[in-house]
């Protein structure tokens, strides 16, 4: 993460307001308070991986408050995750209160009021995630806010290890890899919450989840292959098509539908990429596994309610 906002070169009397402005631009509109006032110090390193906002926050004691006044008129539609690296953070939302210690993480919802109390020598890794992506897995987000996920839980430990690698790779990913990594991060985070909150109706055992992640990775690697079929994906993972469909059923899809969805999504990203504006729509469709441009156009319009050419014009 190459962007750094620091109070080091800011006049002591302006440091709180400076870091408040940075936080508002990086996350959502909020207020920041601290008893330290003139000797307050803070740094925020910011970056992104596809649609995930990524930042590392190092700060003195402070409080972060998002009230109804900030929410009113706000277009924010994200869920924020805080992974505690040093110090403690108290999170209050949805009539629940939890305290994060190093190795624990929790989420909070930007559409509702929250209050964070950050202790001295505080260091966090913060991820801003699209609400819709989490809702696919979790359903009602308020069931999971302000609940600490512990590293002692196997899936939480797996998620923490994955999350901690993100700052190191954020600046070295191409667009396609970034999309893949962001999806995997949301998958891991979601299933960690499902597991630890004991929502057994949606729970995937660790071995099943690992197999599902492998299946998705194989599909990503072969998405441009026109001859790549559901049976090929299952075979490469060493499972049956029936079992693959059973795994994907937890996400309300099937192996065939998932492959088509990934091809369509890759095409959508390519259509919106200015670097590929010289490629025809047929070329983009072909490079992402579609053998027929007309078939691609029909499927794209069914999914996005807009034709590929109209979508491209709206983005480039």
C-alpha positions as CSV (number, residue, x, y, z in Angstrom):
1,X,0.0,0.0,0.0
2,X,1.8,3.1,-1.3
3,X,-0.5,5.9,-0.1
4,X,0.3,7.1,3.4
5,X,-1.5,9.8,5.4
6,X,0.5,10.9,8.5
7,X,0.1,13.5,11.2
8,X,3.9,13.8,11.5
9,X,4.0,17.0,9.3
10,X,0.7,18.4,10.6
11,X,0.6,21.1,13.2
12,X,-0.4,19.5,16.6
13,X,-3.6,21.6,16.9
14,X,-4.8,20.4,13.5
15,X,-4.0,16.7,13.8
16,X,-7.3,15.4,15.0
17,X,-9.2,17.3,12.2
18,X,-6.7,16.2,9.6
19,X,-7.0,12.5,10.5
20,X,-10.8,12.9,10.7
21,X,-10.8,14.2,7.1
22,X,-8.6,11.4,5.9
23,X,-10.9,8.8,7.6
24,X,-14.0,10.4,6.0
25,X,-12.4,10.1,2.5
26,X,-11.0,6.6,3.1
27,X,-14.1,5.1,4.8
28,X,-17.3,7.0,5.5
29,X,-18.4,10.3,7.1
30,X,-17.7,10.2,10.8
31,X,-16.3,12.0,13.8
32,X,-13.0,11.4,15.5
33,X,-12.2,12.5,19.0
34,X,-9.2,12.1,21.3
35,X,-8.2,13.2,24.8
36,X,-4.6,13.6,23.6
37,X,-5.5,16.6,21.5
38,X,-2.1,18.4,20.8
39,X,0.2,15.4,21.0
40,X,-2.1,13.0,19.0
41,X,-0.3,11.0,16.3
42,X,-1.8,8.7,13.6
43,X,-0.9,7.1,10.2
44,X,-3.2,5.5,7.6
45,X,-1.7,3.5,4.8
46,X,-4.3,3.0,2.0
47,X,-4.8,0.9,-1.0
48,X,-7.3,-1.4,-2.8
49,X,-7.7,-4.8,-4.3
50,X,-10.5,-4.7,-6.9
51,X,-13.6,-3.6,-5.0
52,X,-12.0,-4.0,-1.5
53,X,-10.7,-0.9,0.2
54,X,-7.6,-1.9,2.2
55,X,-5.9,0.2,4.9
56,X,-3.6,-0.1,7.8
57,X,-4.3,2.2,10.7
58,X,-1.7,3.1,13.4
59,X,-3.0,5.5,15.9
60,X,-3.0,6.9,19.5
61,X,-6.1,6.6,21.7
62,X,-9.2,7.9,20.0
63,X,-12.9,7.4,19.5
64,X,-14.6,7.1,16.1
65,X,-18.3,7.8,15.9
66,X,-20.8,7.5,13.1
67,X,-24.2,9.0,14.0
68,X,-27.5,9.3,12.2
69,X,-26.5,12.8,11.0
70,X,-23.6,11.3,9.1
71,X,-25.7,8.5,7.7
72,X,-28.5,10.7,6.5
73,X,-28.0,11.3,2.8
74,X,-24.8,9.1,2.7
75,X,-24.4,6.9,-0.3
76,X,-22.1,4.5,1.6
77,X,-23.1,0.9,1.2
78,X,-20.1,-1.0,2.6
79,X,-19.3,-3.3,5.5
80,X,-16.1,-2.6,7.3
81,X,-13.9,-5.3,8.9
82,X,-11.2,-4.5,11.5
83,X,-8.5,-7.0,12.2
84,X,-6.6,-6.1,15.4
85,X,-2.8,-6.2,15.1
86,X,-1.8,-4.4,18.3
87,X,-3.7,-2.8,21.2
88,X,-7.4,-3.0,21.7
89,X,-10.5,-1.7,20.0
90,X,-14.0,-1.7,21.5
91,X,-16.8,-1.8,18.9
92,X,-20.4,-0.9,19.7
93,X,-23.2,-1.5,17.2
94,X,-26.7,-3.1,17.1
95,X,-26.9,-3.1,20.9
96,X,-23.9,-5.3,21.0
97,X,-20.4,-4.6,22.3
98,X,-17.2,-6.5,21.7
99,X,-13.5,-5.8,22.4
100,X,-10.9,-6.8,19.8
101,X,-7.5,-7.9,21.0
102,X,-4.6,-8.9,18.6
103,X,-5.6,-11.7,16.3
104,X,-9.4,-11.0,16.5
105,X,-11.6,-9.3,13.9
106,X,-15.1,-8.0,13.6
107,X,-17.4,-6.2,11.2
108,X,-19.6,-3.2,11.4
109,X,-22.2,-1.7,9.1
110,X,-21.8,1.8,7.6
111,X,-25.6,2.1,7.2
112,X,-26.2,2.1,10.9
113,X,-24.7,4.0,13.8
114,X,-21.5,2.7,15.4
115,X,-19.0,3.7,18.0
116,X,-15.3,2.6,18.1
117,X,-13.0,3.1,21.1
118,X,-9.4,2.6,20.0
119,X,-6.8,2.2,22.8
120,X,-3.2,3.3,23.0
121,X,-0.6,2.0,20.5
122,X,-3.5,0.8,18.3
123,X,-2.8,-0.9,15.0
124,X,-5.4,-2.4,12.7
125,X,-5.9,-3.8,9.3
126,X,-9.1,-2.4,7.9
127,X,-11.1,-3.8,4.9
128,X,-14.0,-2.0,3.3
129,X,-16.2,-4.6,1.5
130,X,-19.3,-4.3,-0.7
131,X,-22.5,-5.2,1.2
132,X,-24.0,-7.2,-1.6
133,X,-21.1,-9.6,-1.8
134,X,-21.3,-10.4,1.9
135,X,-25.1,-10.7,1.8
136,X,-24.9,-13.5,-0.7
137,X,-23.3,-15.6,2.0
138,X,-24.6,-14.1,5.3
139,X,-28.0,-12.8,4.6
140,X,-29.0,-10.3,7.3
141,X,-25.7,-8.5,8.1
142,X,-27.0,-7.3,11.5
143,X,-26.8,-10.9,12.8
144,X,-23.0,-10.7,12.6
145,X,-22.0,-7.1,13.4
146,X,-19.9,-6.4,16.6
147,X,-19.0,-10.0,17.2
148,X,-15.3,-10.8,17.6
149,X,-14.0,-13.7,15.5
150,X,-11.2,-15.5,17.4
151,X,-8.0,-16.8,15.8
152,X,-8.5,-20.0,17.8
153,X,-11.4,-21.0,15.5
154,X,-10.0,-22.9,12.4
155,X,-11.8,-20.9,9.7
156,X,-11.2,-17.6,11.5
157,X,-7.5,-18.5,11.7
158,X,-7.5,-19.3,8.0
159,X,-9.2,-16.0,7.2
160,X,-6.8,-14.0,9.4
161,X,-3.8,-15.5,7.7
162,X,-5.2,-14.7,4.3
163,X,-6.2,-11.1,5.3
164,X,-2.7,-10.4,6.6
165,X,-1.1,-11.2,3.3
166,X,-3.3,-8.6,1.4
167,X,-1.1,-5.5,2.1
168,X,2.0,-7.2,0.8
169,X,0.4,-8.2,-2.6
170,X,-2.0,-5.2,-3.1
171,X,0.3,-3.3,-5.4
172,X,1.4,-6.3,-7.5
173,X,-1.9,-7.7,-8.8
174,X,-3.3,-7.3,-12.3
175,X,-7.0,-6.7,-12.6
176,X,-8.0,-10.3,-13.1
177,X,-5.9,-11.5,-10.1
178,X,-7.3,-8.7,-8.0
179,X,-10.8,-9.7,-8.7
180,X,-10.0,-13.3,-7.8
181,X,-8.3,-12.4,-4.6
182,X,-11.1,-10.1,-3.5
183,X,-13.7,-12.8,-4.0
184,X,-11.6,-15.3,-2.1
185,X,-11.2,-12.9,0.8
186,X,-15.0,-12.3,1.0
187,X,-15.6,-16.0,0.8
188,X,-13.2,-16.7,3.7
189,X,-14.5,-13.9,5.9
190,X,-18.1,-15.0,5.3
191,X,-17.6,-18.6,6.1
192,X,-15.6,-17.7,9.2
193,X,-18.6,-15.8,10.5
194,X,-21.0,-18.6,9.6
195,X,-18.9,-21.1,11.4
196,X,-18.2,-19.2,14.5
197,X,-21.7,-17.8,14.9
198,X,-23.0,-21.4,14.6
199,X,-25.4,-20.9,11.7
200,X,-25.3,-24.6,10.9
201,X,-27.8,-24.4,8.1
202,X,-25.3,-22.6,6.0
203,X,-22.1,-24.1,7.4
204,X,-19.5,-25.7,5.2
205,X,-17.0,-28.0,6.9
206,X,-13.4,-26.9,6.5
207,X,-12.6,-29.7,4.1
208,X,-15.6,-28.9,2.0
209,X,-14.8,-25.2,2.0
210,X,-11.2,-25.9,0.9
211,X,-12.5,-28.0,-2.0
212,X,-14.9,-25.3,-3.0
213,X,-12.1,-22.7,-3.0
214,X,-10.0,-25.1,-5.2
215,X,-12.9,-25.6,-7.6
216,X,-13.3,-21.8,-8.0
217,X,-9.6,-21.4,-8.5
218,X,-9.6,-24.1,-11.3
219,X,-12.5,-22.3,-13.0
220,X,-10.7,-19.0,-12.9
221,X,-7.6,-20.6,-14.5
222,X,-9.5,-22.1,-17.3
223,X,-12.2,-19.5,-18.0
224,X,-10.8,-18.6,-21.4
225,X,-10.9,-22.2,-22.6
226,X,-13.9,-22.6,-24.9
227,X,-13.9,-26.4,-24.4
228,X,-13.9,-26.1,-20.6
229,X,-17.0,-27.9,-19.3
230,X,-18.4,-28.5,-15.8
231,X,-17.2,-32.1,-16.0
232,X,-13.6,-30.8,-16.7
233,X,-13.7,-28.6,-13.6
234,X,-14.9,-31.4,-11.4
235,X,-12.3,-33.8,-12.8
236,X,-9.4,-31.4,-12.2
237,X,-10.4,-31.0,-8.6
238,X,-10.9,-34.8,-8.2
239,X,-14.6,-34.7,-7.4
240,X,-17.9,-35.5,-9.2
241,X,-20.1,-33.0,-10.9
242,X,-22.8,-33.9,-8.5
243,X,-20.6,-33.1,-5.5
244,X,-19.4,-29.9,-7.1
245,X,-23.1,-28.9,-7.5
246,X,-23.7,-29.8,-3.9
247,X,-20.9,-27.4,-2.8
248,X,-22.1,-24.6,-5.0
249,X,-25.7,-25.1,-3.8
250,X,-24.7,-23.3,-0.6
251,X,-24.3,-20.2,-2.8
252,X,-27.6,-20.8,-4.6
253,X,-25.9,-21.7,-7.9
254,X,-24.6,-24.7,-9.8
255,X,-21.4,-25.6,-11.5
256,X,-22.6,-24.8,-15.0
257,X,-24.2,-21.5,-13.8
258,X,-21.1,-20.5,-11.9
259,X,-18.9,-21.0,-14.9
260,X,-21.2,-18.9,-17.1
261,X,-21.4,-16.2,-14.4
262,X,-17.6,-16.0,-14.2
263,X,-17.3,-15.7,-18.0
264,X,-19.9,-13.0,-18.1
265,X,-18.2,-11.1,-15.2
266,X,-14.8,-11.3,-16.9
267,X,-16.3,-9.9,-20.1
268,X,-18.0,-7.1,-18.1
269,X,-14.7,-6.1,-16.6
270,X,-13.0,-6.2,-20.0
271,X,-15.8,-4.1,-21.6
272,X,-15.2,-1.4,-19.0
273,X,-11.4,-1.4,-19.3
274,X,-10.1,1.5,-21.3
275,X,-7.0,-0.5,-22.2
276,X,-9.1,-2.9,-24.2
277,X,-11.2,-0.4,-26.0
278,X,-9.7,-1.4,-29.3
279,X,-10.9,-5.0,-28.9
280,X,-14.2,-5.8,-30.5
281,X,-17.0,-7.2,-28.4
282,X,-16.7,-10.5,-30.3
283,X,-13.0,-10.7,-29.4
284,X,-13.7,-10.1,-25.7
285,X,-16.4,-12.7,-25.7
286,X,-14.1,-15.2,-27.5
287,X,-11.2,-14.6,-25.1
288,X,-13.4,-15.4,-22.2
289,X,-14.7,-18.7,-23.3
290,X,-17.7,-17.8,-25.5
291,X,-17.7,-19.4,-28.9
292,X,-20.6,-17.3,-30.2
293,X,-20.8,-13.5,-30.0
294,X,-24.6,-13.5,-30.4
295,X,-24.9,-16.1,-27.6
296,X,-22.7,-13.9,-25.4
297,X,-24.7,-10.7,-26.2
298,X,-28.0,-12.5,-25.4
299,X,-26.7,-13.9,-22.0
300,X,-25.1,-10.5,-21.1
301,X,-28.4,-8.6,-21.7
302,X,-30.4,-11.2,-19.7
303,X,-28.0,-10.8,-16.8
304,X,-27.4,-7.0,-16.8
305,X,-30.5,-5.6,-18.6
306,X,-28.3,-3.8,-21.1
307,X,-26.5,-4.9,-24.2
308,X,-22.7,-5.3,-24.3
309,X,-22.3,-2.3,-26.6
310,X,-24.5,-0.1,-24.5
311,X,-22.6,-1.1,-21.4
312,X,-19.3,-0.3,-23.0
313,X,-20.4,3.1,-24.1
314,X,-21.6,3.9,-20.5
315,X,-18.2,3.0,-19.1
316,X,-15.6,4.2,-21.6
